[in-house]
Amino acid sequence: MSALFLLLLVVGLLILRQPLIIILIAAIAYVQMVWGAGELVYIVEDMWVSLNKELILAVPLFLLCGGVMTKGSSARRLVRIVQSLTRQVRGGLGVATILSCGVFSAISGSSIVTLIAVGSVLYPAMTAAGYSKRYALGSVMAGGTLGIIIPPSVPLILYGLVTETSIVALFLAGILPGLLLMVILAIHASLANRNVPTAGPRGAALYRPAADRAVHHCAGALAVAGLCQMKEEECRR
């Protein structure tokens, strides 16, 4: 009967369109009151013990790094260099979307931040270049999921804290699958959009002036990302 009431509580809060954090807090409080010690002070104590860990600092720092790069011009510069490198490939913008999501995921560690940063730049560009809205949205969403796998990943950090698993081992385990998934999605983007015209003649050399400008503009973004990574490492130590 208690489990049924818990289910009804969650469903009721979903029907009322309550935020996810409110639903989780209500469910945890109910479980603690029914199957736990039954006192509110223990709920607060358990929350404090769970959050009183230095590794938790990496989560807001990664989100802050991604937010700064999204609001500034760093994200657009990173996307620009990937676009320059894929402009001669069939479906180049689709490939650039996947690669940009992979690179930005390795910096921000968050799928949501990656979707906002890359999608705000490449989704309008893809629709303007002749890609269907359905594919443009799908490629951005698929590329955004790379943030869950490619380290440093915020979900992997939280998973490691909850299960007491080595976060370093989780990061190492996510490198190869993340790169493999990125390559597969890039190949699919090229094959699925082989009829979309490229930005230049097929088989021509890379447009060097555009690439040089992209590298020049991207240097600052990479420097900011490197500094953020160094600060996060210092905080974790």
C-alpha positions in Angstrom: 0.0 0.0 0.0 2.9 2.4 0.8 4.5 1.7 -2.6 1.2 2.4 -4.3 0.9 5.7 -2.6 4.4 6.6 -3.6 3.5 5.9 -7.2 0.4 8.0 -6.9 2.4 10.8 -5.4 4.9 10.9 -8.3 2.1 10.6 -10.9 0.1 13.4 -9.2 3.1 15.7 -9.2 3.8 14.9 -12.8 0.2 15.8 -13.7 0.5 19.0 -11.8 3.7 19.8 -13.9 5.9 20.2 -10.9 9.7 20.6 -11.5 11.7 17.4 -11.5 13.7 18.4 -8.4 10.4 18.9 -6.4 9.2 15.4 -7.5 12.5 13.8 -6.4 12.6 15.6 -3.1 9.0 14.6 -2.4 9.7 11.0 -3.3 12.9 10.9 -1.2 11.1 12.5 1.8 8.3 9.9 1.6 10.7 7.0 1.4 12.6 8.3 4.3 9.4 8.8 6.4 7.9 5.4 5.6 10.8 3.0 5.2 13.6 5.1 6.9 14.1 6.5 10.4 10.9 8.6 10.0 12.4 11.9 11.1 13.0 15.0 9.0 16.4 15.6 10.6 17.8 12.4 9.1 16.7 13.6 5.6 18.7 16.8 6.0 21.7 14.9 7.4 21.7 12.5 4.5 21.5 15.3 2.0 24.5 17.0 3.7 26.6 13.9 3.8 25.9 13.3 0.1 26.8 16.9 -0.9 29.7 17.3 1.4 32.3 16.0 -1.1 35.0 18.0 -2.9 34.3 16.3 -6.3 30.8 17.9 -6.3 32.7 21.2 -7.0 33.5 19.9 -10.5 29.8 19.9 -11.5 29.1 23.7 -11.1 32.5 24.6 -12.5 31.9 22.6 -15.7 28.5 24.2 -16.0 30.0 27.6 -15.4 32.7 27.0 -18.1 30.1 25.9 -20.6 27.8 28.8 -19.8 30.6 31.4 -20.2 31.6 29.9 -23.6 27.9 29.8 -24.7 27.2 33.4 -23.8 30.5 34.6 -25.2 31.9 34.1 -28.7 34.0 31.0 -27.8 31.3 28.5 -28.9 30.9 30.2 -32.3 34.7 30.2 -32.8 34.9 26.5 -32.1 32.1 25.8 -34.5 33.7 28.0 -37.1 36.9 26.0 -37.2 35.0 22.7 -37.5 33.0 24.2 -40.4 36.1 25.2 -42.2 37.5 21.7 -41.9 34.4 20.0 -43.2 33.2 22.5 -45.9 34.4 20.3 -48.8 32.7 17.1 -47.4 29.2 16.1 -48.6 26.8 16.9 -45.8 29.6 19.1 -44.3 27.3 21.0 -42.0 25.9 17.8 -40.6 29.4 16.4 -40.0 30.4 19.8 -38.4 27.4 19.6 -36.0 28.5 16.2 -34.7 32.2 17.1 -34.4 31.3 20.4 -32.8 29.1 18.7 -30.2 31.9 16.2 -29.5 34.5 19.0 -29.0 32.2 21.1 -26.9 31.2 18.1 -24.8 34.8 17.5 -23.9 35.0 21.1 -22.5 31.6 21.6 -20.8 30.8 18.1 -19.7 27.1 18.8 -20.1 24.7 17.7 -22.8 22.3 20.6 -22.2 25.0 23.2 -22.5 26.3 21.5 -25.6 22.9 21.6 -27.2 22.4 25.3 -26.5 25.9 26.3 -27.6 26.1 24.3 -30.8 22.4 24.2 -31.7 22.0 28.0 -31.5 24.8 28.4 -34.1 24.4 25.4 -36.5 20.7 24.7 -36.5 19.9 28.0 -38.3 22.9 27.5 -40.6 21.7 24.0 -41.5 18.2 25.0 -42.3 19.4 27.9 -44.4 21.8 25.6 -46.3 18.9 23.3 -47.4 18.9 20.7 -44.7 15.5 19.6 -43.5 14.4 21.0 -40.2 13.8 17.4 -39.0 17.3 16.3 -39.7 18.9 19.5 -38.4 17.1 19.1 -35.1 17.9 15.4 -35.0 21.6 15.9 -35.6 21.9 18.5 -32.9 20.0 16.3 -30.4 22.1 13.2 -31.3 25.3 15.2 -31.1 24.3 16.6 -27.7 24.1 13.1 -26.2 27.9 12.8 -26.6 28.2 15.0 -23.5 27.0 12.1 -21.4 29.8 9.7 -22.6 32.8 11.9 -23.6 34.7 12.9 -20.5 34.6 15.0 -18.5 31.0 14.1 -18.1 28.8 15.5 -15.3 26.5 12.4 -15.3 29.6 10.2 -14.9 30.8 12.3 -12.0 27.5 12.0 -10.2 27.3 8.2 -11.0 30.8 7.7 -9.6 29.8 9.6 -6.4 26.6 7.6 -5.9 28.0 4.2 -6.7 31.5 4.9 -5.1 33.1 4.0 -8.4 36.4 5.5 -9.5 35.7 8.6 -11.6 39.0 8.3 -13.4 38.1 4.8 -14.5 34.7 6.0 -15.7 36.3 8.8 -17.7 38.8 6.3 -19.3 35.9 3.9 -20.1 34.0 6.7 -21.9 36.7 7.9 -24.2 36.6 5.1 -26.8 32.8 4.7 -26.9 32.4 8.4 -27.2 34.9 8.7 -30.1 33.4 5.7 -31.8 29.9 7.1 -31.5 31.0 10.5 -32.8 32.7 8.9 -35.9 29.6 6.8 -36.6 27.3 9.8 -36.4 29.6 11.8 -38.6 29.7 9.1 -41.3 25.9 8.9 -41.1 25.6 12.7 -41.5 27.8 12.6 -44.6 26.0 9.6 -46.2 22.5 10.9 -45.4 23.1 14.3 -46.8 25.3 13.4 -49.8 22.9 15.2 -52.2 23.2 18.5 -50.3 25.6 20.8 -52.1 28.9 21.5 -50.4 30.3 25.0 -49.7 32.8 24.6 -52.5 33.7 22.3 -55.5 33.8 18.7 -54.6 37.4 17.4 -54.2 38.9 20.8 -54.0 41.6 21.7 -51.5 40.6 23.1 -48.1 39.8 26.7 -48.3 42.9 27.9 -46.5 42.0 31.5 -45.8 38.8 30.5 -44.0 40.7 27.8 -42.1 43.4 30.2 -41.1 40.9 32.7 -39.8 39.0 30.0 -37.9 42.2 28.9 -36.2 43.1 32.5 -35.3 39.7 33.1 -33.8 39.6 29.7 -32.1 42.9 30.2 -30.2 41.3 32.4 -27.6 38.5 29.9 -27.0 40.9 27.0 -26.6 43.0 29.1 -24.2 39.9 29.9 -22.0 38.9 26.2 -22.1 42.4 25.2 -21.0 42.4 27.6 -18.1 39.0 26.4 -16.9 40.2 22.8 -17.0 43.3 23.7 -15.0 41.2 25.5 -12.4 38.8 22.5 -12.1 41.7 20.2 -11.6 43.1 22.4 -8.8 39.7 22.4 -7.1 39.4 18.6 -7.3 42.9 18.3 -5.7 
